[in-house]
Amino acid sequence: MVPNRRVAEHWDTVDMNLTVKICGDPVLRRVASPVEQFDADLRELAESMIQTMLAENGIGLAAPQVNVSKRLIVALQMKDFDDNAAQPLVLVNPAAVRVSKDMWSYEEGCLSIPGIIASVLRPQDVDVKYQDLEGEFHAVSASGIFGRILLHEIDHLDGKLFIDYLSSAQKSLIKSKLNDLIQDKA
Ligand code: ZN
């Protein structure tokens, strides 16, 4: 996920960047498989995903976005919209086990859908269970922007994109931009 405005200006670009796949690439629509091997390759992938997310000014990134169809996401643990000091969290095999009935709307963007931002309605609070890079189980309760990032990234693991939630009026507004992105892919 990307913020609707730049959160931090101080992130340096680094060399470990992966290529982020753009809307229209079939990997973004695939249901990702569970991670079963908690090895050095997984740690390296997670580290490269964090570097890529930061370099691209993202606040969350899912493995399918870097062409790896595995259930792995990284997300900044933002306390609020202006949290410039948020640390990244790696979540392996994450699952939203509870979401609140309360919903809220906020403008989302996505590194795989560059240049498009739209309001998306999502639950206010979410409980997520996940494994760390050693395979240990954890749970996190998140609300506000951090909860939204987690929901957005977990959606990627099921082949779902934020544009899928838009109303037909919203969709018609972004239609030509979206077609351009998909055309560029072909
Ligand atoms: Zn995204």
Backbone and ligand atoms as CSV (ligand in chain L), in Angstrom:
chain,resi,resn,atom,element,x,y,z
A,1,MET,N,N,0.852,-1.188,0.000
A,1,MET,CA,C,0.000,0.000,0.000
A,1,MET,C,C,0.887,1.238,0.000
A,2,VAL,N,N,0.430,2.287,-0.617
A,2,VAL,CA,C,1.124,3.573,-0.544
A,2,VAL,C,C,0.201,4.584,0.111
A,3,PRO,N,N,0.775,5.554,0.807
A,3,PRO,CA,C,-0.051,6.570,1.461
A,3,PRO,C,C,-0.604,7.531,0.421
A,4,ASN,N,N,-1.652,8.282,0.786
A,4,ASN,CA,C,-2.190,9.251,-0.181
A,4,ASN,C,C,-1.333,10.505,-0.227
A,5,ARG,N,N,-0.318,10.536,0.601
A,5,ARG,CA,C,0.716,11.570,0.495
A,5,ARG,C,C,1.988,10.961,1.037
A,6,ARG,N,N,3.084,11.607,0.771
A,6,ARG,CA,C,4.384,11.061,1.155
A,6,ARG,C,C,4.545,11.107,2.679
A,7,VAL,N,N,4.876,9.988,3.303
A,7,VAL,CA,C,5.004,9.967,4.762
A,7,VAL,C,C,6.392,10.410,5.198
A,8,ALA,N,N,7.397,9.913,4.522
A,8,ALA,CA,C,8.746,10.218,4.964
A,8,ALA,C,C,9.607,10.582,3.777
A,9,GLU,N,N,10.372,11.604,3.921
A,9,GLU,CA,C,11.247,12.060,2.839
A,9,GLU,C,C,12.654,11.508,3.016
A,10,HIS,N,N,12.910,10.958,4.200
A,10,HIS,CA,C,14.301,10.663,4.541
A,10,HIS,C,C,14.750,9.261,4.142
A,11,TRP,N,N,13.835,8.455,3.618
A,11,TRP,CA,C,14.238,7.097,3.268
A,11,TRP,C,C,15.210,7.111,2.099
A,12,ASP,N,N,16.307,6.442,2.260
A,12,ASP,CA,C,17.299,6.391,1.195
A,12,ASP,C,C,16.988,5.233,0.262
A,13,THR,N,N,17.346,5.405,-0.973
A,13,THR,CA,C,17.192,4.311,-1.917
A,13,THR,C,C,18.342,3.329,-1.689
A,14,VAL,N,N,18.043,2.068,-1.794
A,14,VAL,CA,C,19.063,1.048,-1.546
A,14,VAL,C,C,19.160,0.108,-2.734
A,15,ASP,N,N,20.115,-0.792,-2.682
A,15,ASP,CA,C,20.421,-1.633,-3.839
A,15,ASP,C,C,19.628,-2.932,-3.922
A,16,MET,N,N,18.953,-3.305,-2.824
A,16,MET,CA,C,18.331,-4.630,-2.797
A,16,MET,C,C,16.935,-4.647,-3.411
A,17,ASN,N,N,16.642,-3.628,-4.218
A,17,ASN,CA,C,15.273,-3.492,-4.682
A,17,ASN,C,C,14.830,-4.592,-5.637
A,18,LEU,N,N,13.610,-5.039,-5.421
A,18,LEU,CA,C,12.972,-6.007,-6.297
A,18,LEU,C,C,12.085,-5.222,-7.252
A,19,THR,N,N,11.723,-5.849,-8.362
A,19,THR,CA,C,10.822,-5.197,-9.307
A,19,THR,C,C,9.387,-5.406,-8.853
A,20,VAL,N,N,8.646,-4.330,-8.756
A,20,VAL,CA,C,7.250,-4.425,-8.344
A,20,VAL,C,C,6.378,-4.642,-9.583
A,21,LYS,N,N,5.570,-5.697,-9.538
A,21,LYS,CA,C,4.687,-6.038,-10.660
A,21,LYS,C,C,3.489,-5.075,-10.701
A,22,ILE,N,N,3.108,-4.733,-11.923
A,22,ILE,CA,C,2.058,-3.745,-12.129
A,22,ILE,C,C,0.753,-4.436,-12.535
A,23,CYS,N,N,-0.347,-3.824,-12.113
A,23,CYS,CA,C,-1.699,-4.281,-12.409
A,23,CYS,C,C,-1.812,-4.744,-13.865
A,24,GLY,N,N,-2.349,-5.932,-14.054
A,24,GLY,CA,C,-2.402,-6.532,-15.378
A,24,GLY,C,C,-1.522,-7.779,-15.401
A,25,ASP,N,N,-0.564,-7.838,-14.465
A,25,ASP,CA,C,0.287,-9.027,-14.352
A,25,ASP,C,C,-0.496,-10.119,-13.616
A,26,PRO,N,N,-0.565,-11.326,-14.204
A,26,PRO,CA,C,-1.400,-12.376,-13.607
A,26,PRO,C,C,-0.997,-12.774,-12.183
A,27,VAL,N,N,0.269,-12.569,-11.793
A,27,VAL,CA,C,0.694,-12.973,-10.443
A,27,VAL,C,C,-0.112,-12.236,-9.368
A,28,LEU,N,N,-0.588,-11.038,-9.713
A,28,LEU,CA,C,-1.344,-10.228,-8.739
A,28,LEU,C,C,-2.753,-10.776,-8.518
A,29,ARG,N,N,-3.204,-11.662,-9.396
A,29,ARG,CA,C,-4.558,-12.208,-9.282
A,29,ARG,C,C,-4.579,-13.652,-8.797
A,30,ARG,N,N,-3.396,-14.196,-8.526
A,30,ARG,CA,C,-3.284,-15.576,-8.078
A,30,ARG,C,C,-3.473,-15.663,-6.563
A,31,VAL,N,N,-4.025,-16.779,-6.071
A,31,VAL,CA,C,-4.063,-17.022,-4.630
A,31,VAL,C,C,-2.702,-17.597,-4.237
A,32,ALA,N,N,-2.012,-16.909,-3.337
A,32,ALA,CA,C,-0.642,-17.295,-2.974
A,32,ALA,C,C,-0.647,-18.530,-2.079
A,33,SER,N,N,0.432,-19.331,-2.157
A,33,SER,CA,C,0.504,-20.545,-1.321
A,33,SER,C,C,1.169,-20.241,0.021
A,34,PRO,N,N,0.810,-21.040,1.046
A,34,PRO,CA,C,1.395,-20.838,2.369
A,34,PRO,C,C,2.909,-21.037,2.352
A,35,VAL,N,N,3.585,-20.296,3.209
A,35,VAL,CA,C,5.024,-20.482,3.398
A,35,VAL,C,C,5.212,-21.691,4.297
A,36,GLU,N,N,6.047,-22.622,3.867
A,36,GLU,CA,C,6.298,-23.823,4.666
A,36,GLU,C,C,7.751,-23.927,5.137
A,37,GLN,N,N,8.648,-23.304,4.380
A,37,GLN,CA,C,10.076,-23.356,4.737
A,37,GLN,C,C,10.498,-22.046,5.385
A,38,PHE,N,N,10.913,-22.123,6.647
A,38,PHE,CA,C,11.378,-20.919,7.343
A,38,PHE,C,C,12.905,-20.921,7.314
A,39,ASP,N,N,13.449,-20.549,6.163
A,39,ASP,CA,C,14.885,-20.680,5.945
A,39,ASP,C,C,15.534,-19.343,5.563
A,40,ALA,N,N,16.803,-19.413,5.190
A,40,ALA,CA,C,17.558,-18.212,4.841
A,40,ALA,C,C,16.961,-17.509,3.617
A,41,ASP,N,N,16.425,-18.286,2.667
A,41,ASP,CA,C,15.810,-17.677,1.482
A,41,ASP,C,C,14.625,-16.801,1.873
A,42,LEU,N,N,13.848,-17.290,2.839
A,42,LEU,CA,C,12.679,-16.527,3.287
A,42,LEU,C,C,13.126,-15.220,3.956
A,43,ARG,N,N,14.162,-15.328,4.795
A,43,ARG,CA,C,14.664,-14.127,5.487
A,43,ARG,C,C,15.186,-13.116,4.472
A,44,GLU,N,N,15.865,-13.600,3.457
A,44,GLU,CA,C,16.416,-12.712,2.432
A,44,GLU,C,C,15.304,-12.030,1.636
A,45,LEU,N,N,14.279,-12.815,1.297
A,45,LEU,CA,C,13.146,-12.250,0.566
A,45,LEU,C,C,12.466,-11.164,1.407
A,46,ALA,N,N,12.251,-11.437,2.693
A,46,ALA,CA,C,11.591,-10.464,3.572
A,46,ALA,C,C,12.414,-9.182,3.662
A,47,GLU,N,N,13.717,-9.337,3.796
A,47,GLU,CA,C,14.609,-8.173,3.890
A,47,GLU,C,C,14.559,-7.345,2.596
A,48,SER,N,N,14.606,-8.026,1.450
A,48,SER,CA,C,14.539,-7.317,0.166
A,48,SER,C,C,13.187,-6.634,-0.010
A,49,MET,N,N,12.121,-7.277,0.483
A,49,MET,CA,C,10.791,-6.659,0.377
A,49,MET,C,C,10.725,-5.388,1.227
A,50,ILE,N,N,11.319,-5.415,2.411
A,50,ILE,CA,C,11.337,-4.214,3.266
A,50,ILE,C,C,12.092,-3.091,2.560
A,51,GLN,N,N,13.273,-3.422,2.010
A,51,GLN,CA,C,14.082,-2.407,1.318
A,51,GLN,C,C,13.325,-1.822,0.128
A,52,THR,N,N,12.649,-2.705,-0.613
A,52,THR,CA,C,11.902,-2.261,-1.795
A,52,THR,C,C,10.748,-1.348,-1.385
A,53,MET,N,N,10.013,-1.775,-0.346
A,53,MET,CA,C,8.890,-0.966,0.157
A,53,MET,C,C,9.370,0.430,0.546
A,54,LEU,N,N,10.462,0.489,1.299
A,54,LEU,CA,C,10.965,1.780,1.774
A,54,LEU,C,C,11.459,2.630,0.610
A,55,ALA,N,N,12.185,1.994,-0.314
A,55,ALA,CA,C,12.734,2.732,-1.453
A,55,ALA,C,C,11.629,3.319,-2.326
A,56,GLU,N,N,10.497,2.611,-2.393
A,56,GLU,CA,C,9.390,3.057,-3.252
A,56,GLU,C,C,8.399,3.935,-2.484
A,57,ASN,N,N,8.759,4.287,-1.254
A,57,ASN,CA,C,7.856,5.065,-0.396
A,57,ASN,C,C,6.526,4.382,-0.154
A,58,GLY,N,N,6.573,3.061,-0.062
A,58,GLY,CA,C,5.377,2.305,0.290
A,58,GLY,C,C,5.282,2.162,1.796
A,59,ILE,N,N,4.112,1.740,2.278
A,59,ILE,CA,C,3.939,1.495,3.713
A,59,ILE,C,C,3.564,0.033,3.964
A,60,GLY,N,N,3.444,-0.728,2.866
A,60,GLY,CA,C,3.193,-2.157,2.965
A,60,GLY,C,C,3.505,-2.789,1.619
A,61,LEU,N,N,3.872,-4.071,1.633
A,61,LEU,CA,C,4.165,-4.770,0.383
A,61,LEU,C,C,3.902,-6.258,0.591
A,62,ALA,N,N,3.318,-6.893,-0.410
A,62,ALA,CA,C,3.015,-8.324,-0.337
A,62,ALA,C,C,3.877,-9.059,-1.363
A,63,ALA,N,N,4.283,-10.304,-1.026
A,63,ALA,CA,C,5.200,-11.056,-1.890
A,63,ALA,C,C,4.722,-11.177,-3.349
A,64,PRO,N,N,3.413,-11.397,-3.606
A,64,PRO,CA,C,2.994,-11.491,-5.015
A,64,PRO,C,C,3.344,-10.236,-5.828
A,65,GLN,N,N,3.446,-9.092,-5.144
A,65,GLN,CA,C,3.792,-7.853,-5.845
A,65,GLN,C,C,5.226,-7.876,-6.372
A,66,VAL,N,N,6.066,-8.744,-5.797
A,66,VAL,CA,C,7.426,-8.892,-6.316
A,66,VAL,C,C,7.584,-10.266,-6.979
A,67,ASN,N,N,6.446,-10.764,-7.506
A,67,ASN,CA,C,6.427,-11.967,-8.339
A,67,ASN,C,C,6.687,-13.260,-7.563
A,68,VAL,N,N,6.439,-13.250,-6.250
A,68,VAL,CA,C,6.581,-14.455,-5.442
A,68,VAL,C,C,5.208,-14.788,-4.878
A,69,SER,N,N,4.601,-15.876,-5.380
A,69,SER,CA,C,3.237,-16.194,-4.988
A,69,SER,C,C,3.210,-16.982,-3.676
A,70,LYS,N,N,3.688,-16.327,-2.612
A,70,LYS,CA,C,3.760,-16.916,-1.265
A,70,LYS,C,C,3.073,-15.982,-0.284
A,71,ARG,N,N,2.578,-16.569,0.842
A,71,ARG,CA,C,1.836,-15.769,1.809
A,71,ARG,C,C,2.790,-15.073,2.788
A,72,LEU,N,N,3.325,-13.963,2.336
A,72,LEU,CA,C,4.289,-13.174,3.105
A,72,LEU,C,C,4.034,-11.700,2.814
A,73,ILE,N,N,3.938,-10.896,3.888
A,73,ILE,CA,C,3.781,-9.451,3.701
A,73,ILE,C,C,4.727,-8.702,4.642
A,74,VAL,N,N,5.034,-7.463,4.283
A,74,VAL,CA,C,5.734,-6.569,5.196
A,74,VAL,C,C,4.888,-5.308,5.311
A,75,ALA,N,N,4.899,-4.704,6.508
A,75,ALA,CA,C,4.049,-3.534,6.736
A,75,ALA,C,C,4.695,-2.630,7.764
A,76,LEU,N,N,4.543,-1.327,7.561
A,76,LEU,CA,C,5.028,-0.385,8.572
A,76,LEU,C,C,3.997,-0.301,9.691
A,77,GLN,N,N,4.472,-0.395,10.940
A,77,GLN,CA,C,3.566,-0.370,12.099
A,77,GLN,C,C,3.241,1.080,12.469
A,78,MET,N,N,2.487,1.748,11.597
A,78,MET,CA,C,2.234,3.182,11.780
A,78,MET,C,C,1.203,3.434,12.875
A,79,LYS,N,N,1.545,4.329,13.796
A,79,LYS,CA,C,0.617,4.684,14.875
A,79,LYS,C,C,-0.426,5.681,14.378
A,80,ASP,N,N,-0.019,6.538,13.455
A,80,ASP,CA,C,-0.966,7.466,12.830
A,80,ASP,C,C,-0.429,7.821,11.438
A,81,PHE,N,N,-1.128,8.711,10.756
A,81,PHE,CA,C,-0.790,9.006,9.360
A,81,PHE,C,C,0.556,9.697,9.194
A,82,ASP,N,N,1.032,10.338,10.258
A,82,ASP,CA,C,2.278,11.092,10.148
A,82,ASP,C,C,3.422,10.404,10.865
A,83,ASP,N,N,3.277,9.129,11.118
A,83,ASP,CA,C,4.289,8.384,11.863
A,83,ASP,C,C,5.499,8.096,10.977
A,84,ASN,N,N,6.501,8.961,11.062
A,84,ASN,CA,C,7.696,8.810,10.226
A,84,ASN,C,C,8.685,7.805,10.783
A,85,ALA,N,N,8.454,7.360,12.016
A,85,ALA,CA,C,9.429,6.488,12.678
A,85,ALA,C,C,8.936,5.046,12.758
A,86,ALA,N,N,7.858,4.733,12.031
A,86,ALA,CA,C,7.264,3.392,12.124
A,86,ALA,C,C,8.241,2.320,11.650
A,87,GLN,N,N,8.318,1.244,12.413
A,87,GLN,CA,C,9.208,0.138,12.077
A,87,GLN,C,C,8.465,-0.903,11.230
A,88,PRO,N,N,9.183,-1.555,10.316
A,88,PRO,CA,C,8.524,-2.593,9.513
A,88,PRO,C,C,8.303,-3.883,10.304
A,89,LEU,N,N,7.216,-4.554,9.999
A,89,LEU,CA,C,6.911,-5.848,10.595
A,89,LEU,C,C,6.770,-6.854,9.448
A,90,VAL,N,N,7.377,-8.040,9.630
A,90,VAL,CA,C,7.252,-9.118,8.646
A,90,VAL,C,C,6.180,-10.078,9.145
A,91,LEU,N,N,5.200,-10.381,8.322
A,91,LEU,CA,C,4.143,-11.308,8.712
A,91,LEU,C,C,4.099,-12.455,7.695
A,92,VAL,N,N,4.376,-13.660,8.188
A,92,VAL,CA,C,4.358,-14.850,7.343
A,92,VAL,C,C,3.026,-15.563,7.578
A,93,ASN,N,N,2.394,-16.004,6.512
A,93,ASN,CA,C,1.084,-16.669,6.575
A,93,ASN,C,C,0.074,-15.877,7.415
A,94,PRO,N,N,-0.054,-14.575,7.180
A,94,PRO,CA,C,-0.977,-13.770,7.990
A,94,PRO,C,C,-2.431,-14.080,7.647
A,95,ALA,N,N,-3.288,-13.986,8.658
A,95,ALA,CA,C,-4.722,-14.166,8.424
A,95,ALA,C,C,-5.485,-13.230,9.351
A,96,ALA,N,N,-6.486,-12.551,8.806
A,96,ALA,CA,C,-7.360,-11.700,9.621
A,96,ALA,C,C,-8.359,-12.626,10.306
A,97,VAL,N,N,-8.229,-12.789,11.634
A,97,VAL,CA,C,-9.102,-13.735,12.333
A,97,VAL,C,C,-10.353,-13.052,12.870
A,98,ARG,N,N,-10.324,-11.712,12.972
A,98,ARG,CA,C,-11.506,-10.975,13.396
A,98,ARG,C,C,-11.431,-9.574,12.810
A,99,VAL,N,N,-12.542,-9.079,12.312
A,99,VAL,CA,C,-12.604,-7.673,11.894
A,99,VAL,C,C,-13.799,-7.026,12.579
A,100,SER,N,N,-13.672,-5.724,12.877
A,100,SER,CA,C,-14.770,-5.008,13.536
A,100,SER,C,C,-15.904,-4.750,12.547
A,101,LYS,N,N,-17.109,-4.541,13.107
A,101,LYS,CA,C,-18.245,-4.159,12.249
A,101,LYS,C,C,-18.103,-2.699,11.842
A,102,ASP,N,N,-17.446,-1.901,12.699
A,102,ASP,CA,C,-17.225,-0.483,12.369
A,102,ASP,C,C,-16.322,-0.381,11.157
A,103,MET,N,N,-16.749,0.449,10.216
A,103,MET,CA,C,-15.972,0.610,8.995
A,103,MET,C,C,-15.528,2.065,8.884
A,104,TRP,N,N,-14.481,2.305,8.124
A,104,TRP,CA,C,-14.066,3.680,7.830
A,104,TRP,C,C,-13.472,3.739,6.442
A,105,SER,N,N,-13.555,4.923,5.895
A,105,SER,CA,C,-13.133,5.120,4.526
A,105,SER,C,C,-11.841,5.931,4.512
A,106,TYR,N,N,-10.922,5.563,3.657
A,106,TYR,CA,C,-9.677,6.331,3.542
A,106,TYR,C,C,-9.093,6.104,2.153
A,107,GLU,N,N,-8.363,7.093,1.674
A,107,GLU,CA,C,-7.783,6.989,0.340
A,107,GLU,C,C,-6.585,6.055,0.343
A,108,GLU,N,N,-6.624,5.062,-0.541
A,108,GLU,CA,C,-5.534,4.096,-0.664
A,108,GLU,C,C,-4.887,4.181,-2.025
A,109,GLY,N,N,-3.617,3.820,-2.028
A,109,GLY,CA,C,-2.901,3.623,-3.277
A,109,GLY,C,C,-2.181,2.294,-3.166
A,110,CYS,N,N,-1.514,1.886,-4.241
A,110,CYS,CA,C,-0.844,0.583,-4.241
A,110,CYS,C,C,0.361,0.682,-5.170
A,111,LEU,N,N,1.481,0.128,-4.752
A,111,LEU,CA,C,2.689,0.180,-5.597
A,111,LEU,C,C,2.465,-0.525,-6.927
A,112,SER,N,N,1.502,-1.456,-6.976
A,112,SER,CA,C,1.213,-2.173,-8.212
A,112,SER,C,C,0.204,-1.440,-9.099
A,113,ILE,N,N,-0.350,-0.336,-8.570
A,113,ILE,CA,C,-1.324,0.446,-9.343
A,113,ILE,C,C,-0.899,1.913,-9.257
A,114,PRO,N,N,0.278,2.220,-9.811
A,114,PRO,CA,C,0.844,3.559,-9.609
A,114,PRO,C,C,-0.047,4.658,-10.187
A,115,GLY,N,N,-0.107,5.762,-9.459
A,115,GLY,CA,C,-0.823,6.940,-9.946
A,115,GLY,C,C,-2.309,6.928,-9.683
A,116,ILE,N,N,-2.818,5.861,-9.060
A,116,ILE,CA,C,-4.257,5.801,-8.794
A,116,ILE,C,C,-4.488,5.753,-7.292
A,117,ILE,N,N,-5.353,6.653,-6.824
A,117,ILE,CA,C,-5.697,6.704,-5.398
A,117,ILE,C,C,-7.213,6.784,-5.317
A,118,ALA,N,N,-7.799,6.012,-4.407
A,118,ALA,CA,C,-9.257,6.064,-4.266
A,118,ALA,C,C,-9.649,5.676,-2.849
A,119,SER,N,N,-10.790,6.188,-2.409
A,119,SER,CA,C,-11.303,5.883,-1.076
A,119,SER,C,C,-11.823,4.459,-1.018
A,120,VAL,N,N,-11.403,3.745,0.022
A,120,VAL,CA,C,-11.831,2.360,0.209
A,120,VAL,C,C,-12.396,2.224,1.619
A,121,LEU,N,N,-13.538,1.555,1.718
A,121,LEU,CA,C,-14.170,1.294,3.005
A,121,LEU,C,C,-13.593,-0.004,3.566
A,122,ARG,N,N,-13.094,0.065,4.805
A,122,ARG,CA,C,-12.554,-1.147,5.444
A,122,ARG,C,C,-12.912,-1.150,6.921
A,123,PRO,N,N,-12.842,-2.331,7.566
A,123,PRO,CA,C,-13.086,-2.392,9.011
A,123,PRO,C,C,-12.105,-1.498,9.790
A,124,GLN,N,N,-12.591,-0.942,10.887
A,124,GLN,CA,C,-11.781,-0.064,11.739
A,124,GLN,C,C,-10.669,-0.844,12.454
A,125,ASP,N,N,-11.027,-2.026,12.961
A,125,ASP,CA,C,-10.069,-2.820,13.742
A,125,ASP,C,C,-9.964,-4.224,13.154
A,126,VAL,N,N,-8.792,-4.791,13.323
A,126,VAL,CA,C,-8.581,-6.150,12.833
A,126,VAL,C,C,-7.615,-6.893,13.758
A,127,ASP,N,N,-7.897,-8.175,14.000
A,127,ASP,CA,C,-6.951,-9.044,14.700
A,127,ASP,C,C,-6.335,-9.969,13.660
A,128,VAL,N,N,-5.021,-9.980,13.645
A,128,VAL,CA,C,-4.309,-10.785,12.644
A,128,VAL,C,C,-3.399,-11.773,13.358
A,129,LYS,N,N,-3.480,-13.026,12.950
A,129,LYS,CA,C,-2.483,-13.981,13.439
A,129,LYS,C,C,-1.489,-14.235,12.310
A,130,TYR,N,N,-0.252,-14.486,12.693
A,130,TYR,CA,C,0.796,-14.656,11.684
A,130,TYR,C,C,1.963,-15.415,12.296
A,131,GLN,N,N,2.916,-15.781,11.474
A,131,GLN,CA,C,4.160,-16.393,11.951
A,131,GLN,C,C,5.313,-15.441,11.658
A,132,ASP,N,N,6.350,-15.514,12.489
A,132,ASP,CA,C,7.544,-14.718,12.200
A,132,ASP,C,C,8.480,-15.548,11.313
A,133,LEU,N,N,9.659,-15.011,11.065
A,133,LEU,CA,C,10.586,-15.660,10.123
A,133,LEU,C,C,11.153,-16.974,10.659
A,134,GLU,N,N,10.947,-17.208,11.969
A,134,GLU,CA,C,11.380,-18.491,12.554
A,134,GLU,C,C,10.225,-19.493,12.598
A,135,GLY,N,N,9.032,-19.038,12.228
A,135,GLY,CA,C,7.873,-19.921,12.245
A,135,GLY,C,C,7.061,-19.842,13.531
A,136,GLU,N,N,7.488,-18.971,14.468
A,136,GLU,CA,C,6.737,-18.802,15.720
A,136,GLU,C,C,5.428,-18.073,15.450
A,137,PHE,N,N,4.370,-18.472,16.159
A,137,PHE,CA,C,3.051,-17.848,15.971
A,137,PHE,C,C,2.890,-16.608,16.836
A,138,HIS,N,N,2.230,-15.591,16.276
A,138,HIS,CA,C,1.957,-14.335,16.985
A,138,HIS,C,C,0.567,-13.857,16.596
A,139,ALA,N,N,0.074,-12.888,17.388
A,139,ALA,CA,C,-1.179,-12.221,17.030
A,139,ALA,C,C,-0.979,-10.733,17.245
A,140,VAL,N,N,-1.614,-9.934,16.405
A,140,VAL,CA,C,-1.539,-8.487,16.561
A,140,VAL,C,C,-2.938,-7.910,16.359
A,141,SER,N,N,-3.287,-6.948,17.232
A,141,SER,CA,C,-4.538,-6.206,17.052
A,141,SER,C,C,-4.167,-4.858,16.481
A,142,ALA,N,N,-4.761,-4.511,15.375
A,142,ALA,CA,C,-4.394,-3.257,14.723
A,142,ALA,C,C,-5.647,-2.461,14.398
A,143,SER,N,N,-5.518,-1.137,14.502
A,143,SER,CA,C,-6.636,-0.288,14.094
A,143,SER,C,C,-6.069,0.868,13.285
A,144,GLY,N,N,-6.974,1.667,12.749
A,144,GLY,CA,C,-6.548,2.833,11.982
A,144,GLY,C,C,-5.696,2.442,10.796
A,145,ILE,N,N,-4.678,3.259,10.543
A,145,ILE,CA,C,-3.891,3.081,9.320
A,145,ILE,C,C,-3.153,1.735,9.291
A,146,PHE,N,N,-2.626,1.294,10.452
A,146,PHE,CA,C,-1.893,0.018,10.463
A,146,PHE,C,C,-2.834,-1.152,10.136
A,147,GLY,N,N,-4.023,-1.125,10.708
A,147,GLY,CA,C,-5.006,-2.160,10.401
A,147,GLY,C,C,-5.350,-2.167,8.916
A,148,ARG,N,N,-5.478,-0.970,8.360
A,148,ARG,CA,C,-5.791,-0.844,6.932
A,148,ARG,C,C,-4.667,-1.417,6.067
A,149,ILE,N,N,-3.425,-1.118,6.435
A,149,ILE,CA,C,-2.290,-1.662,5.675
A,149,ILE,C,C,-2.352,-3.195,5.695
A,150,LEU,N,N,-2.574,-3.768,6.890
A,150,LEU,CA,C,-2.602,-5.234,6.997
A,150,LEU,C,C,-3.703,-5.820,6.121
A,151,LEU,N,N,-4.879,-5.227,6.147
A,151,LEU,CA,C,-5.994,-5.752,5.347
A,151,LEU,C,C,-5.695,-5.643,3.847
A,152,HIS,N,N,-5.111,-4.506,3.454
A,152,HIS,CA,C,-4.756,-4.291,2.043
A,152,HIS,C,C,-3.739,-5.347,1.586
A,153,GLU,N,N,-2.720,-5.596,2.425
A,153,GLU,CA,C,-1.660,-6.538,2.028
A,153,GLU,C,C,-2.158,-7.995,2.053
A,154,ILE,N,N,-2.963,-8.334,3.057
A,154,ILE,CA,C,-3.504,-9.707,3.115
A,154,ILE,C,C,-4.382,-9.957,1.883
A,155,ASP,N,N,-5.123,-8.942,1.448
A,155,ASP,CA,C,-5.917,-9.074,0.216
A,155,ASP,C,C,-5.050,-9.494,-0.964
A,156,HIS,N,N,-3.835,-8.919,-1.049
A,156,HIS,CA,C,-2.933,-9.271,-2.159
A,156,HIS,C,C,-2.673,-10.778,-2.201
A,157,LEU,N,N,-2.636,-11.417,-1.020
A,157,LEU,CA,C,-2.327,-12.857,-0.965
A,157,LEU,C,C,-3.473,-13.689,-1.539
A,158,ASP,N,N,-4.660,-13.077,-1.610
A,158,ASP,CA,C,-5.814,-13.760,-2.188
A,158,ASP,C,C,-6.138,-13.222,-3.589
A,159,GLY,N,N,-5.177,-12.523,-4.167
A,159,GLY,CA,C,-5.362,-12.025,-5.527
A,159,GLY,C,C,-6.317,-10.853,-5.632
A,160,LYS,N,N,-6.516,-10.171,-4.499
A,160,LYS,CA,C,-7.484,-9.065,-4.474
A,160,LYS,C,C,-6.756,-7.718,-4.417
A,161,LEU,N,N,-7.261,-6.746,-5.164
A,161,LEU,CA,C,-6.669,-5.405,-5.203
A,161,LEU,C,C,-7.679,-4.382,-4.695
A,162,PHE,N,N,-7.181,-3.227,-4.217
A,162,PHE,CA,C,-8.106,-2.241,-3.623
A,162,PHE,C,C,-9.120,-1.724,-4.630
A,163,ILE,N,N,-8.764,-1.756,-5.911
A,163,ILE,CA,C,-9.704,-1.258,-6.922
A,163,ILE,C,C,-10.954,-2.146,-7.024
A,164,ASP,N,N,-10.850,-3.387,-6.512
A,164,ASP,CA,C,-12.006,-4.298,-6.549
A,164,ASP,C,C,-13.149,-3.800,-5.658
A,165,TYR,N,N,-12.820,-2.947,-4.682
A,165,TYR,CA,C,-13.833,-2.466,-3.734
A,165,TYR,C,C,-14.560,-1.213,-4.217
A,166,LEU,N,N,-14.092,-0.623,-5.323
A,166,LEU,CA,C,-14.622,0.678,-5.710
A,166,LEU,C,C,-16.037,0.580,-6.286
A,167,SER,N,N,-16.793,1.644,-6.072
A,167,SER,CA,C,-18.135,1.742,-6.649
A,167,SER,C,C,-17.996,1.928,-8.158
A,168,SER,N,N,-19.105,1.731,-8.891
A,168,SER,CA,C,-18.992,1.886,-10.343
A,168,SER,C,C,-18.672,3.333,-10.715
A,169,ALA,N,N,-19.125,4.289,-9.892
A,169,ALA,CA,C,-18.791,5.699,-10.154
A,169,ALA,C,C,-17.286,5.923,-9.980
A,170,GLN,N,N,-16.733,5.351,-8.894
A,170,GLN,CA,C,-15.289,5.477,-8.663
A,170,GLN,C,C,-14.502,4.787,-9.784
A,171,LYS,N,N,-15.009,3.601,-10.191
A,171,LYS,CA,C,-14.312,2.833,-11.236
A,171,LYS,C,C,-14.276,3.604,-12.550
A,172,SER,N,N,-15.375,4.285,-12.869
A,172,SER,CA,C,-15.394,4.989,-14.148
A,172,SER,C,C,-14.414,6.162,-14.127
A,173,LEU,N,N,-14.183,6.736,-12.919
A,173,LEU,CA,C,-13.222,7.840,-12.815
A,173,LEU,C,C,-11.784,7.395,-13.108
A,174,ILE,N,N,-11.461,6.161,-12.723
A,174,ILE,CA,C,-10.070,5.718,-12.877
A,174,ILE,C,C,-9.883,4.826,-14.110
A,175,LYS,N,N,-10.978,4.573,-14.821
A,175,LYS,CA,C,-10.959,3.580,-15.900
A,175,LYS,C,C,-9.851,3.793,-16.936
A,176,SER,N,N,-9.723,5.037,-17.423
A,176,SER,CA,C,-8.760,5.248,-18.503
A,176,SER,C,C,-7.327,5.102,-17.994
A,177,LYS,N,N,-7.066,5.622,-16.767
A,177,LYS,CA,C,-5.728,5.473,-16.176
A,177,LYS,C,C,-5.374,3.998,-15.995
A,178,LEU,N,N,-6.378,3.237,-15.529
A,178,LEU,CA,C,-6.174,1.818,-15.277
A,178,LEU,C,C,-5.902,1.071,-16.588
A,179,ASN,N,N,-6.678,1.403,-17.610
A,179,ASN,CA,C,-6.467,0.766,-18.919
A,179,ASN,C,C,-5.061,1.050,-19.444
A,180,ASP,N,N,-4.584,2.283,-19.224
A,180,ASP,CA,C,-3.223,2.645,-19.660
A,180,ASP,C,C,-2.198,1.754,-18.979
A,181,LEU,N,N,-2.383,1.537,-17.654
A,181,LEU,CA,C,-1.449,0.687,-16.905
A,181,LEU,C,C,-1.425,-0.718,-17.466
A,182,ILE,N,N,-2.621,-1.249,-17.722
A,182,ILE,CA,C,-2.743,-2.637,-18.197
A,182,ILE,C,C,-2.212,-2.760,-19.619
A,183,GLN,N,N,-2.475,-1.744,-20.446
A,183,GLN,CA,C,-1.958,-1.715,-21.836
A,183,GLN,C,C,-0.436,-1.759,-21.835
A,184,ASP,N,N,0.167,-0.945,-20.933
A,184,ASP,CA,C,1.636,-0.887,-20.860
A,184,ASP,C,C,2.231,-2.253,-20.582
A,185,LYS,N,N,1.448,-3.072,-19.859
A,185,LYS,CA,C,1.899,-4.413,-19.497
A,185,LYS,C,C,1.939,-5.330,-20.707
A,186,ALA,N,N,0.970,-5.141,-21.612
A,186,ALA,CA,C,0.767,-6.093,-22.708
A,186,ALA,C,C,1.844,-5.953,-23.788
L,1,ZN,ZN,ZN,-1.121,-2.980,-2.795
